[in-house]
Amino acid sequence: MTDNGVLKVAMPKGRIYKQASKLFRQAGLLIPEEFDESRRLIIPVPEANMEFIMAKPVDVPTYVEYGVADIGIVGKDVLMEENKDVYELLDLGIARCRMSVIGLPDWKPVINPRVATKYASVASQYFREQGQQVEVIKLNGSIELAPLIGLADRIVDMVETGQTLKENGLVEMETLFQVTSRLIANRVSYRLKNTAIQELCDRLGVAIAARV
Ligand code: PRP
């Protein structure tokens, strides 16, 4: 791990980035706007003594666990699924949604039902805890298709506005947990760059409190 004092931040590309960069700006950090729509993967943020590593959201915990990023921003959904060895420092309160069991309104229990999901580990654990035997089928997106075309009886997926469910005639059956984005840290970086990380946490904490 190189340590030139610059804090390396694994940022999730896409919609969480928009909310995260807004929060960073509200915390008083000078995040250059020129990169908001950019395809650049490493973004220098010299005014904040940071460097953003633009990662696929699901990979953020991996970059942080290996220490190539000191800290990262990631949804609780990914954190639960990936189960990496990182510190969870702060609930940023952004990208709020929930992890739910979803199905068709006329769904009826069957023996050994199939459950499609991007979150195979989360779903397996949930149904195991419920004492239900299910076959989990891992998909990578458009999970709502699965019950519509008969691949699975139910799905475990994220619900934000509920629009996707509504437009596809699906209903939420149970909520597993609420999801927001979290600030995570590499265990070694947390010690070596503690002052910088703590200062960032304090600034973000103030910005989060000011939002409510
Ligand atoms: C996510 C999620 C749902 C949808 C929920 O999918 O998997 O499909 O958003 O949002 P809503 O409640 O506001 O409709 P995403 O757009 O990330 O694409 P994906 O289907 O490829 O996972």
Residues whose N, C-alpha, C, O or C-beta is under 5 A from the ligand:
A	BS01	PRP	N140 G141 S142 I143 D157 M158 V159 E160 T161 G162 Q163 T164 L165
